Structure formats: structure tokens, C-alpha cells
């Protein structure tokens, strides 16, 4: 019995070594980034023996989804089980690259303690030396020779003590710098382990022994991407170039270097179970056109300014099966019902951090027609609008679009996929090559009093001149008032061929202008209302300004 116990203790280290998992780390080689989350593929290798092996893959994000982990070996390896977990702080401090740092920090602490003891002894010696400076007795004097010897002795002794104190101080400074460097390296390593303390444990049955390569695939929420666009027009009349880009945010704490990158609009929350088709119901809805002035769009549609403020994805809660409901710090964008995967042709480098990186997906050249829209009641300079029907061939999603004409940045607009009709209209900003001038003809504008009513007459003249070198299409918008009261009567007398919307009072003129051509348009109306009542006919706009 005693012999068996003895042999058991003798073999215990070898048994523990045989049962201890073989640890390894992977290198990121491919990533598919979703609008929320990413699937990461890492390649790794481990030395296996024939038969049963336990493998621990370390240095992984702590939030990996246990239900979406896969490990791929060759056909000689049978995977028995795969589990995910995380390391506690105690085990982190026992890591091979942290223990030596801890030992060095402890050694420096002991060395500094020795310096402190020696410094105290030197200071005490110096204090005793100063207290015994008195030479000779009360009745006898001191000879010059004795005084000289004593002076030399005290001088040499103090110089020696001060010199040794300076050396101890210099050594302390060196140790302090070394300790600060070691502590920084330790804190950085501990911080990295705490952020990458995820582990995947794999049990396999190997039919062969040797260094075996394998791939690990996992899902993490610490990554995301957003679609953005550049729209460039070299000159009016030439095709429009739409460049599709992606803003990618990697907060996995692992840099993605030389990886195969795919940006996807698929829903990563869909499980492996077969989904159910909902009713495809049709109803009347608003199909809008491109907003002329994008600053008035719904703020909920606005793309988050990742370049202006850091974003923390680690606090983003994920509810499986409910990807449509935005959580705090999220926004909802419209994408095609058919998921699109954008494979980036070149190897990508996406560093981990608080700010995103932008990558080009693809550029499209679109045949386009150009029109001008003038709204002189609101803005003196008309807007240049690009129209294309070829947008349906592009897998577009909601996103901001930076507008360029030539090499000049014009401003930022927004592509709202759900509200685009057959023709996509992109506002290319204001353009001064067409001059629009609106004036009230004062000689014909008057107020008259007849019986118990007041009648006000208004006549406006709008001139449009084309300073382009080519013929253009121009659309002019204005309006006449619409009465909401029975006793307020609006009478339109002249429209110069405008199309009038009776419900809104909007007036629309559409015509071509040759190079250098100028056209004048006149429209007039009158408003009659009871005397004694105040009707605000002229409209005003409110602007903010500082109070000083």
C-alpha cells in the first residue's frame, strides 16, 4: 500500500502534465463585419499526441457567443466537445509573461528597501559627526596642528558620506524608472488579458501526433460597420461616380492585420432554425424624393459622427432575434431585404480602438441627368439636382453621402433608401451658374377698401438667367396662399403657365434654358378679408443670433 502511494506521488507531476490542457493563441486571418457584431476566424496550431487531447485557446474577446463557436481540424482529428469561458484575475496574474514582471518589481522593492536602510545609516552617521564637532577641553586649548588634522578629518568624512548618499539617490532614481517601466508593462499586460480573457476549451481525439493547424471561428459584438458614400461629379453633363464605403469600428482589443475582410448587411441574430414568412402586405405610403436641404432631415436618421466622438461597443446589449429594435446608442438604417456581402479585394488592416476606420468597397459610374431647382422664396441661389435610374443595380443602404463637384467638397447629404422612387435624386448643392431674382412689383401691389372688406393685391416677377455654356432644364417653385377660413378669399389672376396644386398652393414651372438665355415669369394674386380682422399675409422666418 505504501509503495502504491509512493509511486502515485512520484508519477503525479507527469499525470498532471498529461491532463493539463495545451494552451495556444490564434492569429486573426478573416473577419466578416455586420452592422452589429462580427464573425472572426483565427488560425492556430498546437502540438498534439495521439489519442485524447485537451486544448485551451486563449487571448480571445470575453463576449464571444458560446452558441456560435466552431473549430475546424483536418480529417485525422475528431472534435469531442467545445466550450467557452473566461479567465479570472487570479489566473491572469500567473501568466508566463506577467510572473517575471511581478518578480522584477518585487526585487526592485527589496533593493530600494536596502537603499533606504543604508541611507538612514549614512544620515545618522552624518548627524553624529555634526554633534561632535567640538574639539578640546574647557581648560586646555587646541594646537594649530591638532585643529588642522580635525578639520581635515571632518571634511573628508562629510564628503565621503555625502558622496555615498548621492550614489544611493542616483541608484534610487534608476530603480524608480525601471520600476515604472515594469509596472506599465505589467498593467498593460493585465489590461490586455482582462479585455482578452476569453478562452475556448476543445477536447479532441487525434489519430496522429505532431504539430496540427486548425481554425477557430467565433462571434463578438465588439465590432460594427456603417455604410457611407462619396458622390462626385466632374462637371455638369458628365456621369456621376458613386463610391460606396464602410466605416468599421473594431473594439475587440485585437488588431486585424492583413485579413480577408467582408462587410455584410445580413442579420447575425438569425438562428439556425427555419424562419417563418410574415404577411407581405401592401398599402399606400409616401415615396419621397431626395431632401433638398439635408439639415432638416429627421435626426434619428442621421449617421453617428464616429469621427468626432469615441464610441464604446462593449456596453451595447444584444437581444437575439430582435435586431430591429434600436437600443441606447444605436440607430436603425434601411437595407435591402436580400442580404449583401461586400468582399474587400485587398488585404485589410483594421486596428482596435475607439475610432473607426474607413475602407472603400466599390465605385459605380452612373449615367445621370442634371436639373436646376430654384426656390427664390427660400433661397436666392438655385440647387443643382442629379437624377439617375441606375441606382437599383447597386446594393444601397441608408447612409450619409459626401458631395463633390470637381475637387470641391460641396456638403453632406443623405441616402434614404426607403424613400427613393424609381429615380434617385441627389442634391448637389447650390449652383451660382444660374441667376434667379424675385421682386415684388411695387407699382401694382396695393391695398384697397371696399364696403366691409379689405383687398390686397400682390404681383411678383421672377427672372432666371442661364450662365452655363450648355442648355439646362430648370424647375421653379413658388406658392400662393391657401385660405383656411370661409371669409378669407384668395384669387389667383396670373400664373404664367405654372402648374398649381390647389391643396398646397405650390406653383411649379418647368422649362429649358439655352446658354445665356433669360426668362421672366410673373404671377399675381389678391386676398380679400373682412375689415377689422388682421390677416398675416406676408410670412417671416426666425433665425437665432447671440444676445449681446
N, C-alpha and C positions, 0 to 999 in steps of 0.2 A: 504494500500500500504506500509506504513511504517513498519507494522507488518511483512509483507511478506519479506521485505528487511532484517529486524532484524533476522527472522528465517533462512533466507538464509545464512547470515554471521555466525549464530550460528552453522548451520549444515555444513558449508564449510569445516572445518578440517576433518569431518567424510566422506564427499563426496570425498575429495582429497585422503584420505586414501583408500577408496574403489576403486578409479580409478587408484591409483599408482600400478605399476607392482610389483609382488612379486619376489624379487631377490634371486638367488641361484647360487651355484657353483657345478660343477661336479668333479668326480674323474675318471681319465683315467683307463679303465679296459681292453681294447683291441685295438691293432694297427695293421693295415696292411701297411707295408712299401713297396713302389715301388722304382724302380731305380731313380725316381724323384718324390717326394711327398709322402704323407701318408694319409690314412683314419683312423681317430681316433674316437673311441667310448668311450663316458663318461657316467657314471651312476650318477644320481642326484635324489633328492627328494624335494618336495615343498608342503606347506600346502595350499590346495585349498578349496574354498567354493563351494557350489552347484550353478551351473549357470555359468555365464561368468567370466573368469579369464584372467589376463594378466601376463605373466611370462617373466622375464629377466634373461637369463643365462649369467653370467659374467666370467671374467678370462679366456678368450679364445684367441688364436693367432689372430692377426689383419688381417692376409692374407687369412682367410678361404674363400673358394669359395661359394658365395651366391647360386649358382645353384646346389650345391651338399651338401645340409644340409637336414638331416631327423631327426625327433623326433618321438619316439615310446612310446605311452602310452598304458594302458590297454583298454579294450573294453568299459569301462564306460566313457572314455574321448574322445571327438571329437575335433580334431585339426582344427581350423578355418583358421589360417594363420601363416607363419613362415618367418621372415625377419632377415637379418644380418646387423650389423653396427659396429661402434666403438665409444668409449667414447672420448670426448675432454679433454684437460688438466685441464680445469676448474672443470669439474665434478670429475676428478680423485682426485683433492685436497680436495674434500668434502667427500671422503670416510671415513667410520667409523673408520678405523684403522690409517688414516692419520691425521684427525682433532685433536685427543688427542695429537699426537706428535707435531703438529703445536702449540697447546695451551701451551704445556710444554715448547717448545722453546721460545715462547713469554713471558712466565712467567720468564724463566731464564734471558731473555734480560732485563726485568724490575728489577729483583733482582740485576743484575750486574750494572744497572744504579744507583740503590740505593747505592751499594758499592762504585761506582765512586764518588757520591756526598759526602759520609762520608769520603772517602779517601782524597778528596780535602779539606774538612773542617779540618781534622787532620793535613794535611801538612801546611795549613795556620796557625793553632794554633802553630805548631812547629816553623814556621818561625817567628811569633810574639814573641814567647818565646826566640828565639835566639837574636832578636833585642833588648830585654830589659834585657840583662844580666848585664848592668852597674848598680852598686849599690852606693847610696850616692850622696852628692852634691860636688861642687868644693871646698868649704871652710871647710867642716866638714868631718871627716873620718868616717869609719865604724868600729863598735866594733867587736871583735872576735866572740861574741855570735850572733850578727846580721848576720855576714858573714856565720857562720855555718848554721844558720836557712835558709838563702837564698840559700846556696849551696845544702842543703837537699831538699828544695822545687823544685829547678830546676832539680835536679837529678830524684826525684820521678815523676815529671811531664813529663820529657822526656821519662822515662822508660814506663810510662803509655801510652803515645802517640805511641811510637814505638811498644809496645805490641799490641795495638789496630790495628795498621797498618799491623802487621804480621798476625793477625787473619783475617783481611779483605782480605789480599793476599791469605791466605790458603783457604778461602771461595771462592775466585775468581777461584783458581785452581780447586777446586772441581766442581764448576759450569761449568767451561770450559770443563772438562772431560765429565760431564753429557750432556752438550750441544753437544759435538762432537758425543757422542753415539746416542743421539736422532736424530741429523742431518743425521747420517749414516743410521739409521733405516728408516728415512723418505725418504732419497734419494733412498734407496734400494726398499722401497715400491712403490715410484713413478716410478722408473725404471721398476719394475715388471709390474705395471699397464700399463705403456706405451708400453711394449712389449707384454702384455697380455690384451690389451684394446678392444679386440673383444667381441661383445655381440650378442646374438641371442634372438630375441623377439618372443614369442609364445603366440597366443591367443587361448584359448580352451573353450569348453563348457562342464562342468563337470556334470555328473548325480549323483555325490556323493560328500560328503565333507570329508576332512581328509588329512593325510599325504600321498601323492601319489608319487610313484617312477616311473622314466622314464629314457629313454636312448636318448642321443644326438650323432649323427654321423656327422662328418664334414671332409673336405679335406683341407690339408695345404701343402704348398711347402717347409716348413722348416724342411724337413726330407728326407733322401735318404739312399740307401744301395748299396754296390758293392760286387759282388762275388769274393772270393779268395779261394785258395786251399792249402792244405798240401799234399805232396806226399811222403810216407815213404816206404822204402824197408829195411826189417830187414837184408836180405842177398841175394846175387845173387842166383836165382833159386827159391826163395820164392815169394808168391803173393805180389802184390803191394797194399798198402792201400791208397786210395784217400779220403781225408776228405774235405768235402765242408763246407765253412764258409761264413759268411756275415759280412762285415764292415758296421755298422749302424751309421748314423750321425743324431742326434736329436738336432735341434736348435729351437724347439717350445717354449723354456723357461719354459716348464713344464716337470718335471721328470716323466718318465714312470716306475712306481713301481708295481711289482707283476702283470704284464699284460699278457694277451694272445697275443702272437706275431706271425705274419705271414709275411714272406718275399715273395714278388711277382715279377714276370717278366712281368706282364700284363701292358698294356699301359693305364694309368689312364686318358689320354686325350680323349679317345674314348667316344663319346656322346651316349645318349640312342637311337639315330636314327640308323636305319639299315644301315650298311656299304655296299659298292659296291666292288665286287671282281675285282681286276686288272687281266690283262692277265698274265698267268703263262708261260713265255717264256723261252725256253731252248736254250743255246748257249755254245760254247766251252769256258772253263775258266780254270784258274790254280787251281789245287788242290794240295796244298803244303804239305810238311811233317814238323815235328816239327823242329824249328830252332835249330841248334846245339849250337850256341852261342847266347843267347838271348839278349846280349847287343847291337847287331847290328840291332835289330828289329826297325820298324818304331816308332818314339817317340810318334806319335799320338795314338798308341795302348797301350802305357804304362799307367798303373794304377796310379792315382794321389796319391802321398805319404801323405795320410791323417795323418799318424802318425808323420810326420815330420813338417808339416806346418798347421796352423789353416785354416779352410775353412768357408766362410760365405755364407750360402744358402739364406739369406734374400734378397740378391741382384740379385738372379737368376730370370730372366724374364721367364715367362711361356707362350708359344703360344699354345693355344688349337688346336688340330688337326694337329700339326706339331712337333711331338715328336722326329722325326728322325734327324732334323737339329740341330746340336750342337750349343749352344750359348757360349759366352765367359765364360771361367771357367768350361766348360763341355767337355766330351769326349763321343764318340759313341762306344758301345760294341754290339756284336752279341749275340742274344739269340734265343732259339727255337721259331719257328713260333707258336707253341702251348704254351700258357702261363702256367707257373708253379707257384704254390703257395706252399711255404715251411712253414708248420706249426711247430713252435718250441714246442716240447712236454712239456717242463717245463716252469713255470712262469719266465718271463724275467724282468730285471731291466736295463733300458737304461736311463742314466742321460742326461739332456740337457747340451750342451757345445759346444766348438769349435773343439773338437777332437772326433773321432769315437770310438766305442766300437766293439769288435769282438765277434761273437757268433757262436757256432758250429751248423751246420744244420744237417749233416748226414755223416757217414763214409761208404765207399764201399771197399770191398775186391775184387780185380781184378786178375784173372789168367793172367800171363804175361810171355812173352819170353824175354830173355836178349841177346843182341848182343853188340859187341865192334866195334867201327868205328875208324880207325886210319887215320889221315891226316898228315903224318910226314912233309910235305912241309910247313904246317902252325903251327903245334903243335906237340911236341915230345911225349906227353902223350896221349894215345887214350881215346875216350869217351865211356862211358857205356850207352847204349840205351835200354829203356824198351818199349816193344811193346804189345799192348792189343787190342782186337777186342770187348771187353765188354763195351767200353765207351758209346755205343749207348743206353744202358739201363739206363744211368744216365742223368738227365736233366742238361746238362752243359751249361755254358755261358762263354763268354770271361773273362779272369781274370788271375792275377799273381799266380804262384804256387811256394811255398817254398819246396825245395827238401831236403830230409833227407835220409841218408843211415845209418842204425843202429840208434844211438843217435846223429850222427854228421850232422850238417847243412852244405849242400854242396853249395847251392846258390839258386838263384831265376830264374825260367823260366817263360813261359807264355803260357797259353792255348788259342789258336786261333781257335775257333770252326769252322768258315767258311772254314778254310784251312786244315781241318783234313780229310783224306781219310777213307777208311774202317778200317784201322788200325791206332790207335793213337800212335805216337812215342813221348816218353818223354825222353829228355836228362837228365841223372842222374849224369852229371859232368864227369870230368876226373878221370881215374882209373889207378893207377900205378901197378896193378897186371899183366898187360900185358906190356911188354917192346918192344918198337919199335925203331929201329935205322936205319937211312938212311945215306948212304955215297956215295960220287962220287968216282968211281974207277979211280984214277989219272993216272994210268999206261996206261989206254985205252982211256982217254979223250985227244984229241989233235985237233990242228988246222992245216989244210993243204991248200996249194995254188996251184991251177992247172988252167992254162990258165988265163982267166979273172975272175975266181971265187974263192971264199974262202969257204972251207967246215970245219965246226966244228962238231966234234963227241962227244957225251955225253953218258956215261954208269953209271947207278946208281944201287946200291944194297941196298935192304931193308931187314932187319932181324926182325922177330916177334917171341917173346917167351912168352908162356903162363905159368905164375907162379901161376895160380889158382889151386885148388885141384880138379876141375871138368873140363870136356870138354866144350869148348866155341865155339860160332860162331863169326868169325871175318870178317869184311869187310874193305878192304884197298882202300883208294882213293889217286890217284896222277894224273899227267897230262903230256901231251907232248904239245909243242907249236903248234898253228894253224896259217898258213900263211894267211895274208891278201893282199899280193902282188904276182903278177904272177912270178916275178923273184926271189922270196924267196921260196925255195923248202925244205919242211920238209919230211924226210924219216925215218919211224919207222922200225927198224930192229929186235928188240926182245921185246916181251911183257910178257913172262912167263904165258900165258894163260889169260891175262886181257881182259875184255870187254871194247872196245874203242868206245867212242862217237866221230864220225868224225866231228861233228859241233863244239863241245867244246874242244875236245882233252882230255876229262876226261877218266881216266883209273880206272877200278873197278875190284878188286879181292875179291872173297868170298869163304871162306873155313872154315873147322873146325880144331881146335887145341886141342889135348889131353893134360892132365896135364903134364907140364914140356916140352912139345914139342916145337921145334924151327923150323921155316921155313924161307928160304931165297928166295927172289924174285929179279930178275934182269930185267931191261928194258933199252933199248938204242934207240937213235935216232940221226940223223945228220941234220944239217941245212946248205944249200948252198945258197949263195947270191953273187951278183956282187962285184968284188974288187973295192974299193974306196967309198963304201957305208957303213954306220955304222948301224948295226942291234943290238939292245939291246936284247940279248937272256936271260941273267940272270935277274931275277926280284928281286926287293927290296921292303921293306916295310918302311913306315915313322912312326916314333914314336915321341911323344912330350916329351921334357925334359926342365927343367928350364935353363935359361941363366944366368950364374954367373961366 
